[in-house]
Amino acid sequence: MGVWVGSTFGMAAVAGIAIIAGIIAGKKLPDKLIKYISATIFFLFGIVIIIEVVR
């Protein structure tokens, strides 16, 4: 039970930090830059997954 409670609170804390960081970044960075950065990260993760599957 303790592991479940700890992991639930940990995930909630990390999600809260990510939301706050996203709000701050959204105010300081242009939408187009955020779109290109997230598309690049998505593409790189896709390449890494493809490489791992092919191995």
SEFIZA-3560 file (N, C-alpha, C; in Angstrom, 3 decimals):
REM SEFIZA-3560
<numar><xx>0.824</xx><yy>-1.193</yy><zz>0.000</zz><atom>N</atom></numar>
<numar><xx>0.000</xx><yy>0.000</yy><zz>0.000</zz><atom>CA</atom></numar>
<numar><xx>0.864</xx><yy>1.251</yy><zz>0.000</zz><atom>C</atom></numar>
<numar><xx>1.948</xx><yy>1.205</yy><zz>0.748</zz><atom>N</atom></numar>
<numar><xx>2.835</xx><yy>2.373</yy><zz>0.840</zz><atom>CA</atom></numar>
<numar><xx>3.478</xx><yy>2.714</yy><zz>-0.490</zz><atom>C</atom></numar>
<numar><xx>3.852</xx><yy>1.694</yy><zz>-1.249</zz><atom>N</atom></numar>
<numar><xx>4.466</xx><yy>1.931</yy><zz>-2.559</zz><atom>CA</atom></numar>
<numar><xx>3.462</xx><yy>2.591</yy><zz>-3.489</zz><atom>C</atom></numar>
<numar><xx>2.225</xx><yy>2.124</yy><zz>-3.457</zz><atom>N</atom></numar>
<numar><xx>1.181</xx><yy>2.695</yy><zz>-4.317</zz><atom>CA</atom></numar>
<numar><xx>0.935</xx><yy>4.155</yy><zz>-3.955</zz><atom>C</atom></numar>
<numar><xx>0.828</xx><yy>4.463</yy><zz>-2.672</zz><atom>N</atom></numar>
<numar><xx>0.584</xx><yy>5.839</yy><zz>-2.242</zz><atom>CA</atom></numar>
<numar><xx>1.771</xx><yy>6.728</yy><zz>-2.613</zz><atom>C</atom></numar>
<numar><xx>2.961</xx><yy>6.241</yy><zz>-2.379</zz><atom>N</atom></numar>
<numar><xx>4.156</xx><yy>7.019</yy><zz>-2.707</zz><atom>CA</atom></numar>
<numar><xx>4.286</xx><yy>7.283</yy><zz>-4.190</zz><atom>C</atom></numar>
<numar><xx>4.023</xx><yy>6.258</yy><zz>-5.000</zz><atom>N</atom></numar>
<numar><xx>4.138</xx><yy>6.452</yy><zz>-6.445</zz><atom>CA</atom></numar>
<numar><xx>3.028</xx><yy>7.358</yy><zz>-6.964</zz><atom>C</atom></numar>
<numar><xx>1.840</xx><yy>7.288</yy><zz>-6.382</zz><atom>N</atom></numar>
<numar><xx>0.745</xx><yy>8.167</yy><zz>-6.796</zz><atom>CA</atom></numar>
<numar><xx>1.074</xx><yy>9.621</yy><zz>-6.474</zz><atom>C</atom></numar>
<numar><xx>1.557</xx><yy>9.881</yy><zz>-5.273</zz><atom>N</atom></numar>
<numar><xx>1.936</xx><yy>11.245</yy><zz>-4.916</zz><atom>CA</atom></numar>
<numar><xx>3.114</xx><yy>11.734</yy><zz>-5.751</zz><atom>C</atom></numar>
<numar><xx>4.044</xx><yy>10.846</yy><zz>-6.039</zz><atom>N</atom></numar>
<numar><xx>5.186</xx><yy>11.226</yy><zz>-6.881</zz><atom>CA</atom></numar>
<numar><xx>4.756</xx><yy>11.619</yy><zz>-8.275</zz><atom>C</atom></numar>
<numar><xx>3.863</xx><yy>10.833</yy><zz>-8.866</zz><atom>N</atom></numar>
<numar><xx>3.361</xx><yy>11.156</yy><zz>-10.210</zz><atom>CA</atom></numar>
<numar><xx>2.573</xx><yy>12.463</yy><zz>-10.204</zz><atom>C</atom></numar>
<numar><xx>1.789</xx><yy>12.699</yy><zz>-9.160</zz><atom>N</atom></numar>
<numar><xx>1.026</xx><yy>13.945</yy><zz>-9.056</zz><atom>CA</atom></numar>
<numar><xx>1.972</xx><yy>15.140</yy><zz>-8.924</zz><atom>C</atom></numar>
<numar><xx>3.027</xx><yy>14.989</yy><zz>-8.140</zz><atom>N</atom></numar>
<numar><xx>3.990</xx><yy>16.073</yy><zz>-7.969</zz><atom>CA</atom></numar>
<numar><xx>4.715</xx><yy>16.386</yy><zz>-9.276</zz><atom>C</atom></numar>
<numar><xx>5.137</xx><yy>15.366</yy><zz>-9.983</zz><atom>N</atom></numar>
<numar><xx>5.834</xx><yy>15.566</yy><zz>-11.250</zz><atom>CA</atom></numar>
<numar><xx>4.905</xx><yy>16.190</yy><zz>-12.286</zz><atom>C</atom></numar>
<numar><xx>3.650</xx><yy>15.746</yy><zz>-12.318</zz><atom>N</atom></numar>
<numar><xx>2.683</xx><yy>16.338</yy><zz>-13.245</zz><atom>CA</atom></numar>
<numar><xx>2.450</xx><yy>17.804</yy><zz>-12.912</zz><atom>C</atom></numar>
<numar><xx>2.355</xx><yy>18.132</yy><zz>-11.641</zz><atom>N</atom></numar>
<numar><xx>2.183</xx><yy>19.527</yy><zz>-11.231</zz><atom>CA</atom></numar>
<numar><xx>3.357</xx><yy>20.393</yy><zz>-11.643</zz><atom>C</atom></numar>
<numar><xx>4.563</xx><yy>19.882</yy><zz>-11.465</zz><atom>N</atom></numar>
<numar><xx>5.762</xx><yy>20.621</yy><zz>-11.880</zz><atom>CA</atom></numar>
<numar><xx>5.760</xx><yy>20.817</yy><zz>-13.387</zz><atom>C</atom></numar>
<numar><xx>5.387</xx><yy>19.786</yy><zz>-14.135</zz><atom>N</atom></numar>
<numar><xx>5.351</xx><yy>19.887</yy><zz>-15.601</zz><atom>CA</atom></numar>
<numar><xx>4.313</xx><yy>20.912</yy><zz>-16.056</zz><atom>C</atom></numar>
<numar><xx>3.175</xx><yy>20.954</yy><zz>-15.386</zz><atom>N</atom></numar>
<numar><xx>2.138</xx><yy>21.927</yy><zz>-15.748</zz><atom>CA</atom></numar>
<numar><xx>2.623</xx><yy>23.347</yy><zz>-15.487</zz><atom>C</atom></numar>
<numar><xx>3.231</xx><yy>23.561</yy><zz>-14.351</zz><atom>N</atom></numar>
<numar><xx>3.747</xx><yy>24.901</yy><zz>-14.024</zz><atom>CA</atom></numar>
<numar><xx>4.844</xx><yy>25.295</yy><zz>-15.003</zz><atom>C</atom></numar>
<numar><xx>5.755</xx><yy>24.379</yy><zz>-15.320</zz><atom>N</atom></numar>
<numar><xx>6.822</xx><yy>24.674</yy><zz>-16.282</zz><atom>CA</atom></numar>
<numar><xx>6.239</xx><yy>24.981</yy><zz>-17.656</zz><atom>C</atom></numar>
<numar><xx>5.201</xx><yy>24.259</yy><zz>-18.054</zz><atom>N</atom></numar>
<numar><xx>4.561</xx><yy>24.512</yy><zz>-19.336</zz><atom>CA</atom></numar>
<numar><xx>3.893</xx><yy>25.872</yy><zz>-19.391</zz><atom>C</atom></numar>
<numar><xx>3.269</xx><yy>26.267</yy><zz>-18.306</zz><atom>N</atom></numar>
<numar><xx>2.637</xx><yy>27.588</yy><zz>-18.257</zz><atom>CA</atom></numar>
<numar><xx>3.684</xx><yy>28.686</yy><zz>-18.365</zz><atom>C</atom></numar>
<numar><xx>4.782</xx><yy>28.534</yy><zz>-17.630</zz><atom>N</atom></numar>
<numar><xx>5.847</xx><yy>29.543</yy><zz>-17.673</zz><atom>CA</atom></numar>
<numar><xx>6.482</xx><yy>29.584</yy><zz>-19.061</zz><atom>C</atom></numar>
<numar><xx>6.776</xx><yy>28.414</yy><zz>-19.636</zz><atom>N</atom></numar>
<numar><xx>7.382</xx><yy>28.371</yy><zz>-20.965</zz><atom>CA</atom></numar>
<numar><xx>6.425</xx><yy>28.933</yy><zz>-22.010</zz><atom>C</atom></numar>
<numar><xx>5.137</xx><yy>28.665</yy><zz>-21.855</zz><atom>N</atom></numar>
<numar><xx>4.150</xx><yy>29.169</yy><zz>-22.802</zz><atom>CA</atom></numar>
<numar><xx>4.046</xx><yy>30.683</yy><zz>-22.797</zz><atom>C</atom></numar>
<numar><xx>4.341</xx><yy>31.290</yy><zz>-21.668</zz><atom>N</atom></numar>
<numar><xx>4.302</xx><yy>32.752</yy><zz>-21.582</zz><atom>CA</atom></numar>
<numar><xx>5.560</xx><yy>33.404</yy><zz>-22.152</zz><atom>C</atom></numar>
<numar><xx>6.681</xx><yy>32.695</yy><zz>-22.095</zz><atom>N</atom></numar>
<numar><xx>7.962</xx><yy>33.290</yy><zz>-22.486</zz><atom>CA</atom></numar>
<numar><xx>8.418</xx><yy>32.905</yy><zz>-23.887</zz><atom>C</atom></numar>
<numar><xx>7.934</xx><yy>31.784</yy><zz>-24.417</zz><atom>N</atom></numar>
<numar><xx>8.379</xx><yy>31.311</yy><zz>-25.726</zz><atom>CA</atom></numar>
<numar><xx>7.248</xx><yy>31.426</yy><zz>-26.739</zz><atom>C</atom></numar>
<numar><xx>7.587</xx><yy>31.721</yy><zz>-27.984</zz><atom>N</atom></numar>
<numar><xx>6.539</xx><yy>31.777</yy><zz>-29.009</zz><atom>CA</atom></numar>
<numar><xx>5.961</xx><yy>30.388</yy><zz>-29.295</zz><atom>C</atom></numar>
<numar><xx>4.684</xx><yy>30.358</yy><zz>-29.677</zz><atom>N</atom></numar>
<numar><xx>4.002</xx><yy>29.085</yy><zz>-29.938</zz><atom>CA</atom></numar>
<numar><xx>4.691</xx><yy>28.280</yy><zz>-31.033</zz><atom>C</atom></numar>
<numar><xx>5.179</xx><yy>28.960</yy><zz>-32.041</zz><atom>N</atom></numar>
<numar><xx>5.828</xx><yy>28.266</yy><zz>-33.160</zz><atom>CA</atom></numar>
<numar><xx>7.092</xx><yy>27.540</yy><zz>-32.687</zz><atom>C</atom></numar>
<numar><xx>7.873</xx><yy>28.172</yy><zz>-31.816</zz><atom>N</atom></numar>
<numar><xx>9.081</xx><yy>27.538</yy><zz>-31.301</zz><atom>CA</atom></numar>
<numar><xx>8.727</xx><yy>26.312</yy><zz>-30.464</zz><atom>C</atom></numar>
<numar><xx>7.713</xx><yy>26.416</yy><zz>-29.625</zz><atom>N</atom></numar>
<numar><xx>7.288</xx><yy>25.275</yy><zz>-28.816</zz><atom>CA</atom></numar>
<numar><xx>6.841</xx><yy>24.130</yy><zz>-29.716</zz><atom>C</atom></numar>
<numar><xx>6.127</xx><yy>24.458</yy><zz>-30.785</zz><atom>N</atom></numar>
<numar><xx>5.661</xx><yy>23.434</yy><zz>-31.722</zz><atom>CA</atom></numar>
<numar><xx>6.849</xx><yy>22.716</yy><zz>-32.371</zz><atom>C</atom></numar>
<numar><xx>7.859</xx><yy>23.474</yy><zz>-32.814</zz><atom>N</atom></numar>
<numar><xx>9.019</xx><yy>22.860</yy><zz>-33.463</zz><atom>CA</atom></numar>
<numar><xx>9.840</xx><yy>22.027</yy><zz>-32.483</zz><atom>C</atom></numar>
<numar><xx>9.991</xx><yy>22.506</yy><zz>-31.271</zz><atom>N</atom></numar>
<numar><xx>10.745</xx><yy>21.745</yy><zz>-30.266</zz><atom>CA</atom></numar>
<numar><xx>10.033</xx><yy>20.434</yy><zz>-29.948</zz><atom>C</atom></numar>
<numar><xx>8.723</xx><yy>20.496</yy><zz>-29.725</zz><atom>N</atom></numar>
<numar><xx>7.992</xx><yy>19.267</yy><zz>-29.385</zz><atom>CA</atom></numar>
<numar><xx>7.953</xx><yy>18.295</yy><zz>-30.564</zz><atom>C</atom></numar>
<numar><xx>7.851</xx><yy>18.818</yy><zz>-31.804</zz><atom>N</atom></numar>
<numar><xx>7.880</xx><yy>17.937</yy><zz>-32.977</zz><atom>CA</atom></numar>
<numar><xx>9.235</xx><yy>17.259</yy><zz>-33.109</zz><atom>C</atom></numar>
<numar><xx>10.306</xx><yy>17.989</yy><zz>-32.836</zz><atom>N</atom></numar>
<numar><xx>11.657</xx><yy>17.420</yy><zz>-32.906</zz><atom>CA</atom></numar>
<numar><xx>11.841</xx><yy>16.325</yy><zz>-31.863</zz><atom>C</atom></numar>
<numar><xx>11.390</xx><yy>16.575</yy><zz>-30.638</zz><atom>N</atom></numar>
<numar><xx>11.506</xx><yy>15.573</yy><zz>-29.578</zz><atom>CA</atom></numar>
<numar><xx>10.689</xx><yy>14.336</yy><zz>-29.935</zz><atom>C</atom></numar>
<numar><xx>9.478</xx><yy>14.533</yy><zz>-30.442</zz><atom>N</atom></numar>
<numar><xx>8.625</xx><yy>13.415</yy><zz>-30.858</zz><atom>CA</atom></numar>
<numar><xx>9.314</xx><yy>12.598</yy><zz>-31.940</zz><atom>C</atom></numar>
<numar><xx>9.897</xx><yy>13.269</yy><zz>-32.922</zz><atom>N</atom></numar>
<numar><xx>10.604</xx><yy>12.600</yy><zz>-34.012</zz><atom>CA</atom></numar>
<numar><xx>11.799</xx><yy>11.802</yy><zz>-33.481</zz><atom>C</atom></numar>
<numar><xx>12.580</xx><yy>12.401</yy><zz>-32.582</zz><atom>N</atom></numar>
<numar><xx>13.759</xx><yy>11.718</yy><zz>-32.040</zz><atom>CA</atom></numar>
<numar><xx>13.364</xx><yy>10.478</yy><zz>-31.238</zz><atom>C</atom></numar>
<numar><xx>12.310</xx><yy>10.587</yy><zz>-30.438</zz><atom>N</atom></numar>
<numar><xx>11.842</xx><yy>9.411</yy><zz>-29.703</zz><atom>CA</atom></numar>
<numar><xx>11.392</xx><yy>8.320</yy><zz>-30.668</zz><atom>C</atom></numar>
<numar><xx>10.739</xx><yy>8.699</yy><zz>-31.747</zz><atom>N</atom></numar>
<numar><xx>10.328</xx><yy>7.727</yy><zz>-32.753</zz><atom>CA</atom></numar>
<numar><xx>11.513</xx><yy>7.007</yy><zz>-33.370</zz><atom>C</atom></numar>
<numar><xx>12.553</xx><yy>7.759</yy><zz>-33.698</zz><atom>N</atom></numar>
<numar><xx>13.776</xx><yy>7.161</yy><zz>-34.264</zz><atom>CA</atom></numar>
<numar><xx>14.410</xx><yy>6.196</yy><zz>-33.267</zz><atom>C</atom></numar>
<numar><xx>14.490</xx><yy>6.604</yy><zz>-32.004</zz><atom>N</atom></numar>
<numar><xx>15.085</xx><yy>5.736</yy><zz>-30.980</zz><atom>CA</atom></numar>
<numar><xx>14.281</xx><yy>4.439</yy><zz>-30.848</zz><atom>C</atom></numar>
<numar><xx>12.961</xx><yy>4.537</yy><zz>-30.854</zz><atom>N</atom></numar>
<numar><xx>12.121</xx><yy>3.337</yy><zz>-30.734</zz><atom>CA</atom></numar>
<numar><xx>12.307</xx><yy>2.431</yy><zz>-31.938</zz><atom>C</atom></numar>
<numar><xx>12.364</xx><yy>3.017</yy><zz>-33.131</zz><atom>N</atom></numar>
<numar><xx>12.578</xx><yy>2.207</yy><zz>-34.344</zz><atom>CA</atom></numar>
<numar><xx>13.921</xx><yy>1.486</yy><zz>-34.264</zz><atom>C</atom></numar>
<numar><xx>14.961</xx><yy>2.177</yy><zz>-33.833</zz><atom>N</atom></numar>
<numar><xx>16.286</xx><yy>1.559</yy><zz>-33.704</zz><atom>CA</atom></numar>
<numar><xx>16.240</xx><yy>0.420</yy><zz>-32.704</zz><atom>C</atom></numar>
<numar><xx>15.576</xx><yy>0.626</yy><zz>-31.564</zz><atom>N</atom></numar>
<numar><xx>15.483</xx><yy>-0.426</yy><zz>-30.553</zz><atom>CA</atom></numar>
<numar><xx>14.716</xx><yy>-1.642</yy><zz>-31.070</zz><atom>C</atom></numar>
<numar><xx>13.680</xx><yy>-1.431</yy><zz>-31.854</zz><atom>N</atom></numar>
<numar><xx>12.897</xx><yy>-2.549</yy><zz>-32.371</zz><atom>CA</atom></numar>
<numar><xx>13.693</xx><yy>-3.337</yy><zz>-33.410</zz><atom>C</atom></numar>
<numar><xx>14.455</xx><yy>-2.632</yy><zz>-34.244</zz><atom>N</atom></numar>
<numar><xx>15.225</xx><yy>-3.291</yy><zz>-35.294</zz><atom>CA</atom></numar>
<numar><xx>16.338</xx><yy>-4.140</yy><zz>-34.702</zz><atom>C</atom></numar>
<numar><xx>16.913</xx><yy>-3.739</yy><zz>-33.602</zz><atom>N</atom></numar>
<numar><xx>17.997</xx><yy>-4.502</yy><zz>-32.991</zz><atom>CA</atom></numar>
<numar><xx>17.501</xx><yy>-5.816</yy><zz>-32.596</zz><atom>C</atom></numar>
//
